[in-house]
């Protein structure tokens, strides 16, 4: 094979290899990059009929106290009276007839003693507007007769999504539920949005499980649930 033919073959091979490499690069460029969905964005939109049902609320009253008993019956928690006549009157919490402090809200939606009967917890419900409900968790230290207020782990200004279409352009931080875990509470949290156009309420973030330490009074994120 003479040098001229060999040179032509080498040139052809280089050209073919170049075309092949360009075709591979173009195909890669056509594949869209994977962008993680921000769990705080309204890309998540799950209909929530009623997160807090009014018929579940035990309303604070000056006539009838609200009473919770420990499983053993050795301890009692009583919400006695309504403090004011406002939309969210609040009440006084007494543990074993000893006042531990006042709570805010129109009433309570649940309450329980810790397994060791050292604490009593409750979730009060407040009206934040027309058809708008929020919840706050209170924990009473029975031994020391002290009351802690536990707010949601994230606030409205920490929501990263578009809230233009929601009531007051706001994402509502919501504590859905909690369970005891030693000296801590495991709290289920998410953001709600109330659609101005339809009036429907949506969960607009992933559910998150947070641990609230009653001793240090600090939150730590345990898990973000898959929708």
C-alpha positions, 0 to 999 in steps of 0.5 A: 500500500503506497503512502498516498492511499494510507494517508487517505485512509487515516484521514477518513478514519479521523473524519468518521471518528469525529462524526461519531463523537459529535453524534454522541455529544448531541444525544447527551445534550438532548437529555434534560438534566434532572432537577430536584423538586424543592419539597417546599414548593407548590409542585406538590399539591394534594387536596386536603378536605379538612385538616382540622374538623370543627366537630373534633374540637372540644370548645373551651367553656365557662360551664363545662371543663375539658378533662383528660385522664392518664391511662392509670387514672393517677393523673388528670388534666383539666381545662377550666373556663374560657379566658375571654370572649374573643374569637380565640378565648384560651383557657387555664390548664390545671394538672392534678388541680395545680394551675400550670399556665394558660393556653390559646385557642378556641378549644383542644383537638387532642391531649395525652400523658407521656408513658411515664406520666411526667408530661401532659401534651395537648394540641389547641386549635385557633381560628386565623381567619375565615375558614382558616385554622391553626394548631399549637402544641403545649406540653406541661411538665407535671413535676415542675408545674411549667408549660411549654409552647411548641410552635411549628418547626418552620414558619411561613417565610421559610416556604419557597414556593409561589403563594400568589394564588393562596389566601393572604399569599401565605403558606400556613405551617401546620402540625398535623399530629404528634406522638411521644418518644421518651422526653421528646415528641415526634411531630408531623408537619407540612404547609397548607395553601388555601386557594383563593379561586376555588376555596379548596385547601391543599397540602403544598409541601412534603410531610416532614417528621421532626423531633422536638426535645422537651429538655433542650427545646430544640427541633431536629429533622428526622425524615421527609416523607415521599409523596 
